[in-house]
Amino acid sequence: MSDADDDVSRRWLIRILVGLGIGIPIAIEATTFLGLIRERLFGGDGSESEATATTTTSPPQGVGIGDELLPETAPTEIVTDAVVHISDDGSWTFELVVDVENAGEAPYELRLSTVTTDDGTTVEERASSGQIPPGETRELTNTWELPTGESPASLAVTAVTYRESGATVTDRTVRLENVPAES
């Protein structure tokens, strides 16, 4: 092998090493940057950056008018009205009104979904407060069509706090106090 061939081989080896030395950090930084952009634009990808805390127990006495749905969250969710409307045609409709005050430092959302009756029937009707900015209050009202003669016993509630590091989700099934019925 000649000295010219050795020089060419060394040059290519140096070029490859320099390319790897510069290319790998650029690739890592680009991946990180694209991940941040994707999270900002699309709300994350459901990966480990989104923490989830789940609780399925509720106080034995149940939640009624004037009580907070999720006392463990910084925002307050106060039940301001809960009633079962009995119409002339015999249908039963459960109506719940919740005042949500975001006393936290990050946007907050309250979601209501499934009501379970005292006979074990589940009725799903989703409602959301939407994202509530810190310091603001919003009223959330939802209704569920119940089987005739059945009263609501529990409610599935989800609270979402939107932080820069990801969303913190709290799922809870809340036992309800005896809800009054009116015609």
KOLVO-223558 format. One line per field, with one value per residue: residue number from 1; residue in one letter; x, y, z of N, C-alpha, C in turn. Coordinates in nm, 3 decimals, m for minus. Atoms other than C-alpha are relative to their C-alpha. Layout:
BEGIN
n: c(NUM, ...);
res: c(A, ...);
n.c1: c(X, ...);
n.c2: c(Y, ...);
n.c3: c(Z, ...);
ca.c1: c(X, ...);
ca.c2: c(Y, ...);
ca.c3: c(Z, ...);
c.c1: c(X, ...);
c.c2: c(Y, ...);
c.c3: c(Z, ...);
% end
This chain:
BEGIN
n: c(1, 2, 3, 4, 5, 6, 7, 8, 9, 10, 11, 12, 13, 14, 15, 16, 17, 18, 19, 20, 21, 22, 23, 24, 25, 26, 27, 28, 29, 30, 31, 32, 33, 34, 35, 36, 37, 38, 39, 40, 41, 42, 43, 44, 45, 46, 47, 48, 49, 50, 51, 52, 53, 54, 55, 56, 57, 58, 59, 60, 61, 62, 63, 64, 65, 66, 67, 68, 69, 70, 71, 72, 73, 74, 75, 76, 77, 78, 79, 80, 81, 82, 83, 84, 85, 86, 87, 88, 89, 90, 91, 92, 93, 94, 95, 96, 97, 98, 99, 100, 101, 102, 103, 104, 105, 106, 107, 108, 109, 110, 111, 112, 113, 114, 115, 116, 117, 118, 119, 120, 121, 122, 123, 124, 125, 126, 127, 128, 129, 130, 131, 132, 133, 134, 135, 136, 137, 138, 139, 140, 141, 142, 143, 144, 145, 146, 147, 148, 149, 150, 151, 152, 153, 154, 155, 156, 157, 158, 159, 160, 161, 162, 163, 164, 165, 166, 167, 168, 169, 170, 171, 172, 173, 174, 175, 176, 177, 178, 179, 180, 181, 182, 183);
res: c(M, S, D, A, D, D, D, V, S, R, R, W, L, I, R, I, L, V, G, L, G, I, G, I, P, I, A, I, E, A, T, T, F, L, G, L, I, R, E, R, L, F, G, G, D, G, S, E, S, E, A, T, A, T, T, T, T, S, P, P, Q, G, V, G, I, G, D, E, L, L, P, E, T, A, P, T, E, I, V, T, D, A, V, V, H, I, S, D, D, G, S, W, T, F, E, L, V, V, D, V, E, N, A, G, E, A, P, Y, E, L, R, L, S, T, V, T, T, D, D, G, T, T, V, E, E, R, A, S, S, G, Q, I, P, P, G, E, T, R, E, L, T, N, T, W, E, L, P, T, G, E, S, P, A, S, L, A, V, T, A, V, T, Y, R, E, S, G, A, T, V, T, D, R, T, V, R, L, E, N, V, P, A, E, S);
n.c1: c(0.084, m0.084, 0.025, 0.118, 0.118, 0.010, 0.052, 0.141, 0.070, 0.003, 0.092, 0.137, 0.022, 0.017, 0.129, 0.105, 0.001, 0.050, 0.143, 0.069, m0.014, 0.090, 0.133, 0.076, 0.062, 0.103, 0.116, 0.061, 0.064, 0.115, 0.105, 0.053, 0.073, 0.123, 0.087, 0.059, 0.096, 0.115, 0.073, 0.065, 0.105, 0.097, 0.032, m0.074, 0.027, 0.041, m0.117, m0.026, m0.001, 0.132, 0.020, 0.139, 0.032, 0.136, 0.060, 0.136, 0.080, 0.065, 0.037, 0.118, 0.123, 0.042, m0.012, 0.129, m0.002, m0.091, m0.124, m0.099, m0.013, m0.137, m0.070, m0.146, m0.054, m0.011, 0.125, 0.117, 0.114, 0.109, 0.131, 0.095, 0.135, 0.012, 0.142, 0.057, 0.126, 0.094, 0.090, 0.139, 0.003, m0.060, m0.145, m0.081, m0.121, m0.086, m0.072, m0.106, m0.065, m0.124, m0.080, m0.142, m0.086, m0.139, m0.089, m0.136, m0.090, m0.003, 0.135, 0.067, 0.123, 0.080, 0.083, 0.097, 0.036, 0.097, 0.076, 0.046, 0.118, 0.005, 0.025, m0.117, 0.005, m0.093, 0.047, m0.111, 0.027, m0.122, 0.001, m0.131, m0.007, m0.102, m0.113, 0.028, m0.127, m0.014, 0.071, 0.134, 0.106, 0.092, 0.107, 0.017, 0.130, 0.021, 0.117, m0.003, 0.133, m0.007, 0.115, 0.107, m0.006, m0.137, m0.066, m0.145, m0.076, m0.139, m0.033, m0.141, m0.052, m0.140, m0.059, m0.123, m0.079, m0.090, m0.128, m0.095, m0.062, 0.099, 0.128, 0.022, 0.139, 0.054, 0.129, 0.059, 0.142, 0.047, 0.130, 0.090, 0.102, 0.134, 0.037, 0.146, 0.077, 0.111, 0.083);
n.c2: c(m0.116, m0.120, m0.110, m0.072, 0.076, m0.020, m0.135, 0.001, 0.077, m0.081, m0.112, 0.051, 0.034, m0.127, m0.055, 0.080, m0.030, m0.137, 0.005, 0.060, m0.090, m0.114, 0.049, 0.061, m0.103, m0.071, 0.089, 0.005, m0.130, m0.010, 0.087, m0.067, m0.117, 0.045, 0.051, m0.115, m0.060, 0.090, m0.010, m0.131, m0.009, 0.109, 0.039, 0.117, 0.125, 0.101, 0.071, m0.008, m0.138, m0.027, 0.076, 0.032, 0.047, 0.050, 0.036, 0.046, 0.001, m0.126, 0.000, 0.083, m0.078, m0.048, m0.142, m0.063, m0.143, m0.076, 0.077, 0.000, 0.131, 0.051, m0.085, 0.014, m0.087, m0.141, m0.067, 0.050, 0.042, 0.003, 0.037, m0.106, 0.054, 0.141, 0.034, 0.090, m0.055, 0.102, m0.070, 0.048, 0.127, 0.103, 0.013, m0.055, m0.066, m0.049, m0.121, m0.038, m0.128, m0.013, m0.122, 0.033, m0.118, 0.041, m0.074, 0.050, m0.081, 0.053, 0.024, 0.113, 0.045, 0.099, 0.081, 0.088, 0.099, 0.106, 0.009, 0.134, m0.015, 0.085, 0.137, 0.046, m0.039, m0.108, m0.091, m0.086, m0.126, m0.076, m0.146, m0.054, m0.144, m0.059, m0.048, m0.121, m0.064, m0.030, m0.116, m0.014, 0.090, 0.042, 0.089, 0.119, 0.064, 0.117, 0.081, 0.141, 0.063, 0.117, 0.090, m0.041, 0.052, 0.017, m0.124, 0.001, 0.040, m0.044, m0.075, 0.005, m0.136, m0.009, m0.134, m0.006, m0.121, m0.010, m0.065, 0.006, 0.132, 0.099, m0.007, 0.083, 0.045, 0.065, 0.066, 0.040, 0.027, m0.073, 0.042, m0.113, 0.004, 0.019, m0.113, m0.018, 0.008, m0.095, 0.013);
n.c3: c(0.000, 0.014, m0.093, 0.049, m0.044, m0.145, m0.024, 0.037, m0.104, m0.121, 0.022, m0.010, m0.140, m0.071, 0.042, m0.063, m0.143, m0.018, 0.032, m0.114, m0.116, 0.017, 0.039, m0.110, m0.085, 0.075, 0.008, m0.133, m0.024, 0.090, m0.054, m0.119, 0.045, 0.065, m0.107, m0.068, 0.092, 0.008, m0.125, m0.004, 0.100, m0.003, m0.136, m0.047, 0.070, m0.095, m0.050, m0.143, m0.051, m0.054, m0.122, m0.027, m0.134, 0.003, m0.127, 0.028, m0.121, m0.034, m0.141, m0.022, m0.013, 0.130, 0.032, 0.023, 0.033, m0.085, m0.020, 0.107, 0.065, m0.011, m0.095, 0.010, 0.105, m0.038, 0.037, m0.072, 0.082, m0.097, 0.051, m0.037, 0.014, 0.041, m0.011, 0.100, 0.050, 0.046, 0.093, 0.007, 0.072, m0.085, 0.017, m0.109, 0.047, m0.107, 0.038, m0.094, 0.030, m0.076, 0.021, m0.001, m0.016, 0.014, m0.091, 0.025, 0.080, 0.136, 0.052, m0.066, 0.065, m0.072, 0.089, m0.062, 0.102, m0.024, m0.125, m0.035, m0.085, m0.118, 0.045, 0.075, 0.141, 0.034, 0.106, 0.036, 0.069, m0.029, 0.001, m0.036, m0.023, 0.087, m0.079, m0.076, m0.036, m0.143, m0.050, 0.057, m0.048, 0.105, m0.046, 0.084, m0.022, 0.085, m0.031, 0.035, 0.002, m0.086, 0.004, m0.090, m0.137, m0.049, m0.043, 0.019, m0.119, 0.014, 0.122, 0.043, 0.014, 0.041, m0.007, 0.078, m0.019, 0.115, m0.031, 0.111, m0.001, 0.040, m0.070, m0.116, 0.007, m0.118, 0.025, m0.127, m0.007, m0.117, m0.052, m0.014, m0.104, 0.055, 0.085, m0.006, 0.124, 0.008, 0.119);
ca.c1: c(0.000, 0.136, 0.160, m0.109, m0.354, m0.278, m0.346, m0.680, m0.785, m0.691, m0.880, m1.194, m1.158, m1.121, m1.424, m1.637, m1.534, m1.596, m1.932, m2.036, m1.903, m2.115, m2.409, m2.506, m2.551, m2.745, m2.975, m3.037, m3.114, m3.346, m3.539, m3.578, m3.689, m3.946, m4.080, m4.134, m4.308, m4.533, m4.627, m4.706, m4.915, m5.087, m5.095, m4.842, m4.841, m4.960, m4.606, m4.448, m4.445, m4.815, m4.861, m5.184, m5.318, m5.629, m5.850, m6.173, m6.290, m6.524, m6.626, m6.889, m7.137, m7.150, m7.139, m7.439, m7.532, m7.263, m6.995, m6.678, m6.648, m6.267, m6.128, m5.777, m5.744, m5.639, m5.938, m6.277, m6.574, m6.880, m7.212, m7.468, m7.771, m7.863, m8.216, m8.409, m8.686, m8.990, m9.183, m9.553, m9.474, m9.295, m8.936, m8.667, m8.385, m8.097, m7.956, m7.629, m7.482, m7.121, m6.937, m6.569, m6.324, m5.966, m5.760, m5.456, m5.168, m5.235, m5.534, m5.788, m6.073, m6.353, m6.526, m6.843, m6.937, m7.112, m7.386, m7.452, m7.798, m7.889, m7.998, m7.659, m7.766, m7.500, m7.594, m7.322, m7.359, m7.032, m6.986, m6.676, m6.603, m6.336, m6.001, m6.047, m5.757, m5.615, m5.827, m6.146, m6.477, m6.714, m7.049, m7.089, m7.439, m7.523, m7.827, m7.867, m8.185, m8.241, m8.457, m8.793, m8.777, m8.396, m8.193, m7.832, m7.587, m7.245, m7.081, m6.756, m6.552, m6.224, m6.006, m5.727, m5.456, m5.259, m4.897, m4.602, m4.460, m4.783, m5.137, m5.213, m5.533, m5.740, m6.021, m6.265, m6.602, m6.789, m7.070, m7.373, m7.598, m7.966, m8.072, m8.420, m8.684, m8.936, m9.225);
ca.c2: c(0.000, 0.340, 0.655, 0.817, 0.536, 0.573, 0.948, 0.890, 0.627, 0.857, 1.147, 0.935, 0.808, 1.165, 1.277, 0.993, 1.064, 1.439, 1.368, 1.139, 1.384, 1.664, 1.462, 1.269, 1.576, 1.754, 1.452, 1.435, 1.807, 1.791, 1.500, 1.687, 2.004, 1.818, 1.643, 1.978, 2.119, 1.811, 1.836, 2.208, 2.171, 1.838, 1.813, 1.536, 1.178, 1.000, 0.905, 0.898, 1.280, 1.265, 1.159, 0.987, 0.951, 0.735, 0.706, 0.507, 0.549, 0.813, 0.925, 0.696, 0.980, 1.083, 1.423, 1.654, 2.015, 2.246, 1.972, 1.955, 1.673, 1.638, 1.788, 1.663, 1.900, 2.267, 2.397, 2.367, 2.185, 2.265, 2.091, 2.376, 2.172, 1.805, 1.693, 1.416, 1.566, 1.340, 1.449, 1.401, 1.113, 0.928, 0.976, 1.048, 1.295, 1.357, 1.711, 1.814, 2.166, 2.220, 2.552, 2.507, 2.768, 2.728, 2.846, 2.660, 2.788, 2.587, 2.544, 2.296, 2.090, 1.900, 1.614, 1.433, 1.105, 0.794, 0.786, 0.455, 0.419, 0.258, m0.053, m0.074, 0.067, 0.281, 0.582, 0.763, 1.125, 1.317, 1.684, 1.901, 2.243, 2.293, 2.433, 2.693, 2.942, 3.007, 3.246, 3.192, 3.022, 2.824, 2.650, 2.296, 2.149, 1.802, 1.573, 1.196, 1.009, 0.749, 0.437, 0.507, 0.469, 0.458, 0.722, 0.825, 0.661, 0.753, 0.965, 0.919, 1.240, 1.326, 1.627, 1.731, 1.983, 2.100, 2.172, 2.231, 1.892, 1.716, 1.661, 1.532, 1.327, 1.232, 0.980, 0.920, 0.761, 0.988, 0.852, 1.083, 1.168, 1.095, 1.317, 1.468, 1.403, 1.662, 1.657);
ca.c3: c(0.000, m0.090, 0.118, m0.103, m0.023, 0.351, 0.334, 0.158, 0.417, 0.704, 0.550, 0.516, 0.871, 1.000, 0.795, 0.934, 1.295, 1.258, 1.094, 1.382, 1.641, 1.500, 1.363, 1.677, 1.903, 1.627, 1.587, 1.965, 1.988, 1.685, 1.837, 2.166, 1.989, 1.773, 2.086, 2.257, 1.951, 1.923, 2.293, 2.263, 1.948, 2.009, 2.390, 2.431, 2.314, 2.630, 2.728, 3.071, 3.092, 3.176, 3.536, 3.636, 3.987, 4.028, 4.333, 4.335, 4.693, 4.829, 5.176, 5.332, 5.394, 5.027, 4.860, 4.865, 4.796, 4.935, 4.938, 4.733, 4.477, 4.494, 4.816, 4.730, 4.431, 4.464, 4.262, 4.431, 4.276, 4.488, 4.420, 4.410, 4.301, 4.268, 4.195, 4.019, 3.804, 3.756, 3.447, 3.375, 3.138, 3.422, 3.304, 3.565, 3.493, 3.732, 3.713, 3.878, 3.895, 4.005, 4.052, 3.965, 4.093, 3.975, 4.272, 4.135, 3.928, 3.610, 3.377, 3.517, 3.372, 3.545, 3.365, 3.471, 3.307, 3.441, 3.704, 3.877, 4.032, 4.362, 4.164, 3.984, 3.647, 3.478, 3.267, 3.076, 2.976, 2.950, 3.032, 3.066, 3.208, 2.943, 3.050, 3.322, 3.353, 3.703, 3.907, 3.706, 3.792, 3.572, 3.629, 3.495, 3.456, 3.330, 3.314, 3.301, 3.198, 3.473, 3.470, 3.634, 4.011, 4.037, 4.222, 4.154, 4.398, 4.255, 3.987, 3.790, 3.810, 3.635, 3.714, 3.478, 3.569, 3.264, 3.353, 3.120, 3.225, 3.124, 3.246, 3.594, 3.589, 3.893, 3.835, 4.117, 4.175, 4.415, 4.633, 4.629, 4.923, 4.882, 4.593, 4.634, 4.369, 4.252, 4.010);
c.c1: c(0.089, m0.039, m0.124, m0.127, m0.022, m0.060, m0.149, m0.081, m0.011, m0.097, m0.145, m0.035, m0.024, m0.135, m0.116, m0.011, m0.053, m0.150, m0.082, 0.004, m0.093, m0.143, m0.083, m0.059, m0.109, m0.127, m0.073, m0.075, m0.123, m0.116, m0.065, m0.086, m0.133, m0.098, m0.069, m0.106, m0.126, m0.084, m0.076, m0.120, m0.110, m0.028, 0.069, m0.041, m0.040, 0.116, 0.017, 0.002, m0.136, m0.023, m0.148, m0.013, m0.145, m0.044, m0.143, m0.086, m0.064, m0.039, m0.130, m0.130, m0.053, 0.010, m0.139, 0.017, 0.086, 0.132, 0.090, 0.013, 0.138, 0.079, 0.152, 0.061, 0.000, m0.124, m0.116, m0.112, m0.116, m0.131, m0.099, m0.145, 0.008, m0.144, m0.038, m0.136, m0.086, m0.102, m0.138, m0.009, 0.069, 0.150, 0.072, 0.128, 0.076, 0.077, 0.098, 0.062, 0.120, 0.067, 0.147, 0.080, 0.145, 0.090, 0.145, 0.080, 0.009, m0.144, m0.056, m0.128, m0.068, m0.089, m0.094, m0.039, m0.110, m0.064, m0.040, m0.117, 0.008, m0.029, 0.115, m0.002, 0.100, m0.054, 0.115, m0.049, 0.113, m0.024, 0.137, m0.010, 0.086, 0.113, m0.034, 0.134, 0.007, m0.073, m0.141, m0.095, m0.092, m0.106, m0.015, m0.131, m0.010, m0.126, 0.019, m0.143, 0.011, m0.118, m0.103, 0.016, 0.140, 0.062, 0.150, 0.071, 0.144, 0.021, 0.149, 0.044, 0.147, 0.044, 0.132, 0.066, 0.106, 0.125, 0.092, 0.064, m0.096, m0.125, 0.000, m0.148, m0.038, m0.137, m0.056, m0.147, m0.049, m0.138, m0.085, m0.093, m0.134, m0.040, m0.152, m0.064, m0.112, m0.075, m0.012);
c.c2: c(0.123, 0.105, 0.079, m0.070, 0.016, 0.138, 0.008, m0.072, 0.081, 0.117, m0.045, m0.037, 0.126, 0.062, m0.074, 0.033, 0.140, 0.004, m0.060, 0.093, 0.120, m0.048, m0.056, 0.106, 0.079, m0.084, m0.006, 0.131, 0.018, m0.084, 0.063, 0.119, m0.039, m0.056, 0.113, 0.067, m0.086, 0.009, 0.131, 0.007, m0.102, m0.052, m0.125, m0.124, m0.112, m0.076, 0.024, 0.142, 0.037, m0.089, m0.023, m0.052, m0.044, m0.039, m0.042, m0.006, 0.136, m0.003, m0.077, 0.079, 0.048, 0.150, 0.054, 0.145, 0.073, m0.071, 0.009, m0.140, m0.062, 0.088, m0.006, 0.086, 0.145, 0.079, m0.058, m0.030, m0.021, m0.035, 0.107, m0.045, m0.144, m0.039, m0.100, 0.059, m0.116, 0.072, m0.065, m0.135, m0.114, m0.017, 0.071, 0.056, 0.054, 0.121, 0.036, 0.130, 0.013, 0.133, m0.038, 0.130, m0.047, 0.090, m0.045, 0.094, m0.045, m0.017, m0.131, m0.033, m0.103, m0.071, m0.087, m0.103, m0.094, 0.009, m0.146, 0.018, m0.093, m0.146, m0.055, 0.031, 0.113, 0.078, 0.095, 0.120, 0.094, 0.151, 0.047, 0.150, 0.069, 0.049, 0.134, 0.061, 0.025, 0.128, 0.017, m0.106, m0.033, m0.093, m0.113, m0.067, m0.119, m0.073, m0.142, m0.053, m0.132, m0.093, 0.044, m0.068, m0.019, 0.136, m0.009, m0.033, 0.048, 0.062, m0.014, 0.142, m0.007, 0.145, m0.003, 0.135, 0.000, 0.079, m0.012, m0.137, m0.109, 0.015, m0.094, m0.032, m0.069, m0.054, m0.046, m0.030, 0.058, m0.052, 0.125, m0.020, m0.026, 0.126, 0.014, m0.010, 0.102, m0.017, 0.131);
c.c3: c(0.000, 0.103, m0.043, 0.043, 0.150, 0.032, m0.031, 0.106, 0.128, m0.014, 0.015, 0.143, 0.083, m0.035, 0.068, 0.149, 0.028, m0.028, 0.114, 0.122, m0.007, m0.023, 0.115, 0.093, m0.072, m0.008, 0.134, 0.028, m0.089, 0.049, 0.122, m0.040, m0.064, 0.102, 0.075, m0.087, m0.007, 0.127, 0.009, m0.094, 0.018, 0.140, 0.049, m0.075, 0.094, 0.060, 0.148, 0.055, 0.058, 0.120, 0.022, 0.142, 0.000, 0.140, m0.027, 0.125, 0.022, 0.147, 0.021, 0.005, m0.135, m0.013, m0.030, m0.035, 0.103, 0.026, m0.122, m0.057, 0.023, 0.096, m0.013, m0.110, 0.048, m0.042, 0.081, m0.099, 0.096, m0.070, 0.048, m0.016, m0.047, 0.023, m0.108, m0.037, m0.050, m0.087, m0.001, m0.070, 0.078, m0.016, 0.114, m0.058, 0.121, m0.053, 0.110, m0.047, 0.093, m0.035, 0.016, 0.007, m0.004, 0.084, m0.018, m0.087, m0.145, m0.049, 0.054, m0.075, 0.088, m0.100, 0.084, m0.104, 0.046, 0.137, 0.018, 0.098, 0.120, m0.034, m0.086, m0.148, m0.024, m0.119, m0.029, m0.079, 0.037, m0.007, 0.047, 0.022, m0.104, 0.088, 0.064, 0.039, 0.152, 0.038, m0.053, 0.055, m0.116, 0.061, m0.100, 0.038, m0.094, 0.046, m0.049, 0.004, 0.077, m0.027, 0.105, 0.136, 0.056, 0.030, m0.023, 0.132, m0.007, m0.137, m0.029, m0.032, m0.040, 0.007, m0.075, 0.025, m0.110, 0.038, m0.122, m0.009, m0.043, 0.084, 0.120, 0.005, 0.130, m0.035, 0.134, m0.020, 0.132, 0.039, 0.021, 0.120, m0.065, m0.076, 0.003, m0.139, 0.006, m0.130, m0.071);
% end
